[in-house]
Amino acid sequence: MKLILKRLRTVCELYENQLQMLLSTEEQLMSLLLDMQQWATDDQLRALFRDFHDETEQQVPRIRALVTANATEADVDAKPIRCKVMAALSAETEDMMADAADPVIRDMALIAGAQRIKHYEIAVYGTVRNFARLIGKHEDAEMLERVLQEEKEADRILTAIAERINAQAPESVPRRKLDTTSGVGKLSDM
């Protein structure tokens, strides 16, 4: 619960606020990606998290520059506003890592956590880009659109890796097939 409420009265103020929160999101993600890289057992996944970290490291100064350039009030500085959603997504990903006993399951959980984060980033970048367009910040909107496309591509790559890794998962329940020999169409163990 917030102790001090900030009364956002204009789209410009909301845009500034969301940029500051986006900066926090990316800064938190940089730290988490280092952990995810260590936790991953699949070489391709580990390399992907390293690439994501490098990409995020390049995004942070761009977002910080937008925060600084759009600070309109004297008391607004280029500091991030803590993103609670990213903190929760990070904690959830860390919990899944602690719970995963099998390396393949851990990699699957890492991908699940990473995709949750990417989907959140896609939503936020799209929204903030739209705010920039609305207030006539077209250069900001173009930069935010580029980052949005990077996030969508990252999600696409995660999906491709997930399809390969998921096929390697140990099963706790035997696969079932449809028994059509009796004409009834009941399930039976393979």
C-alpha positions as CSV (number, residue, x, y, z in Angstrom):
1,M,0.0,0.0,0.0
2,K,1.3,3.4,-0.9
3,L,1.9,5.9,1.8
4,I,2.0,8.9,-0.5
5,L,-0.3,9.1,-3.4
6,K,0.8,10.9,-6.5
7,R,-2.1,12.4,-8.3
8,L,-1.6,11.8,-12.0
9,R,-3.7,14.4,-13.8
10,T,-2.5,14.3,-17.4
11,V,-1.4,11.8,-19.9
12,C,2.0,13.4,-19.8
13,E,2.3,12.7,-16.0
14,L,1.0,9.1,-16.6
15,Y,3.6,8.7,-19.3
16,E,6.4,9.9,-17.1
17,N,5.2,7.6,-14.3
18,Q,5.1,4.6,-16.6
19,L,8.5,5.3,-18.0
20,Q,9.9,5.4,-14.5
21,M,8.2,2.1,-13.7
22,L,9.5,0.6,-17.0
23,L,13.0,1.6,-16.0
24,S,12.6,-0.3,-12.8
25,T,11.3,-3.3,-14.7
26,E,14.3,-3.5,-16.9
27,E,16.8,-2.9,-14.1
28,Q,15.2,-5.7,-12.0
29,L,15.2,-8.0,-15.1
30,M,18.9,-7.5,-15.6
31,S,19.6,-9.0,-12.2
32,L,17.2,-11.9,-12.7
33,L,18.6,-12.8,-16.1
34,L,22.0,-13.3,-14.6
35,D,20.4,-15.9,-12.2
36,M,18.4,-17.5,-14.9
37,Q,21.6,-17.9,-17.0
38,Q,23.2,-19.8,-14.1
39,W,20.1,-21.9,-13.4
40,A,19.6,-23.0,-17.1
41,T,21.0,-26.4,-18.0
42,D,20.2,-26.3,-21.7
43,D,23.1,-24.6,-23.5
44,Q,20.9,-22.8,-26.0
45,L,18.6,-21.5,-23.2
46,R,21.7,-20.4,-21.2
47,A,23.0,-18.5,-24.3
48,L,19.6,-17.0,-24.9
49,F,19.4,-15.6,-21.3
50,R,22.9,-14.1,-21.8
51,D,21.7,-12.5,-25.0
52,F,18.6,-11.2,-23.2
53,H,20.8,-9.7,-20.5
54,D,23.0,-8.0,-23.1
55,E,19.9,-6.7,-24.9
56,T,18.3,-5.4,-21.6
57,E,21.6,-3.8,-20.7
58,Q,21.3,-1.8,-23.9
59,Q,17.6,-1.0,-23.3
60,V,18.2,0.5,-19.8
61,P,20.1,3.6,-20.9
62,R,17.5,4.3,-23.6
63,I,14.7,4.1,-21.1
64,R,16.7,6.2,-18.6
65,A,17.2,8.8,-21.3
66,L,13.5,8.9,-22.0
67,V,12.8,9.3,-18.3
68,T,15.2,12.2,-18.0
69,A,14.0,13.9,-21.2
70,N,10.4,13.7,-20.1
71,A,10.8,14.8,-16.5
72,T,8.6,17.9,-16.5
73,E,8.3,18.7,-12.8
74,A,11.2,20.0,-10.7
75,D,10.8,17.2,-8.2
76,V,10.8,14.5,-10.9
77,D,14.2,13.0,-11.5
78,A,15.4,10.1,-13.6
79,K,14.9,7.5,-10.8
80,P,12.9,4.4,-11.4
81,I,9.6,3.8,-9.6
82,R,9.7,0.3,-8.3
83,C,7.7,-2.0,-10.5
84,K,5.8,-4.4,-8.2
85,V,4.7,-6.6,-11.0
86,M,8.3,-7.3,-12.0
87,A,9.3,-8.0,-8.4
88,A,6.4,-10.5,-8.2
89,L,7.3,-12.2,-11.5
90,S,11.0,-12.4,-10.4
91,A,9.9,-14.0,-7.0
92,E,7.7,-16.4,-8.8
93,T,10.4,-17.5,-11.2
94,E,12.9,-17.9,-8.3
95,D,10.3,-20.0,-6.4
96,M,9.9,-22.3,-9.5
97,M,13.6,-22.7,-9.7
98,A,13.8,-23.7,-6.1
99,D,11.0,-26.2,-6.6
100,A,12.3,-27.9,-9.7
101,A,14.2,-31.1,-8.9
102,D,14.8,-32.2,-12.5
103,P,17.1,-30.2,-14.9
104,V,14.6,-30.4,-17.8
105,I,11.7,-29.3,-15.5
106,R,13.9,-26.4,-14.3
107,D,14.5,-25.3,-17.8
108,M,10.8,-25.6,-18.6
109,A,10.1,-23.5,-15.5
110,L,12.7,-20.9,-16.5
111,I,11.0,-20.6,-19.9
112,A,7.6,-20.3,-18.3
113,G,9.0,-17.5,-16.0
114,A,10.7,-15.8,-18.9
115,Q,7.6,-15.9,-21.1
116,R,5.5,-14.4,-18.3
117,I,8.0,-11.6,-18.0
118,K,8.1,-11.1,-21.8
119,H,4.3,-11.0,-22.1
120,Y,4.3,-8.3,-19.3
121,E,6.9,-6.3,-21.1
122,I,5.0,-6.6,-24.4
123,A,1.9,-5.2,-22.7
124,V,3.8,-2.4,-21.0
125,Y,5.8,-1.3,-24.0
126,G,2.7,-1.3,-26.2
127,T,0.8,0.8,-23.7
128,V,3.6,3.3,-23.1
129,R,4.2,3.6,-26.8
130,N,0.6,4.4,-27.3
131,F,0.8,7.1,-24.6
132,A,3.9,8.6,-26.4
133,R,1.9,8.7,-29.6
134,L,-1.1,10.3,-27.9
135,I,1.0,13.2,-26.5
136,G,2.9,13.7,-29.7
137,K,6.3,12.2,-28.6
138,H,6.8,10.4,-32.0
139,E,10.5,9.8,-31.6
140,D,9.8,8.2,-28.1
141,A,7.1,6.1,-29.7
142,E,9.4,4.9,-32.4
143,M,12.1,3.9,-29.9
144,L,9.5,2.1,-27.7
145,E,8.1,0.3,-30.8
146,R,11.6,-1.0,-31.6
147,V,11.9,-2.4,-28.0
148,L,8.4,-3.8,-28.3
149,Q,9.5,-5.7,-31.4
150,E,12.6,-7.0,-29.6
151,E,10.4,-8.3,-26.8
152,K,8.1,-10.0,-29.2
153,E,11.0,-11.6,-31.0
154,A,12.4,-12.8,-27.6
155,D,9.1,-14.4,-26.9
156,R,9.0,-16.1,-30.3
157,I,12.5,-17.6,-29.6
158,L,11.5,-18.8,-26.1
159,T,8.5,-20.6,-27.7
160,A,10.7,-22.4,-30.2
161,I,13.1,-23.5,-27.5
162,A,10.2,-24.5,-25.2
163,E,8.9,-26.8,-27.9
164,R,12.2,-28.7,-28.1
165,I,12.8,-28.8,-24.3
166,N,9.2,-29.7,-23.4
167,A,9.5,-32.8,-25.6
168,Q,12.3,-34.0,-23.3
169,A,10.3,-33.7,-20.1
170,P,10.0,-36.7,-17.8
171,E,6.5,-37.8,-17.5
172,S,4.7,-38.5,-14.2
173,V,1.6,-39.9,-15.9
174,P,2.0,-42.4,-18.8
175,R,0.9,-41.2,-22.1
176,R,-2.5,-42.4,-23.1
177,K,-3.9,-43.4,-26.5
178,L,-7.4,-43.8,-27.8
179,D,-8.4,-47.4,-28.0
180,T,-10.6,-47.7,-31.1
181,T,-10.5,-51.5,-31.4
182,S,-13.7,-52.0,-29.5
183,G,-15.5,-49.3,-31.4
184,V,-16.2,-47.4,-28.1
185,G,-13.3,-45.1,-28.2
186,K,-12.0,-45.4,-24.7
187,L,-8.5,-44.4,-23.4
188,S,-6.0,-47.1,-22.6
189,D,-2.3,-47.0,-21.4
190,M,0.2,-47.1,-24.2
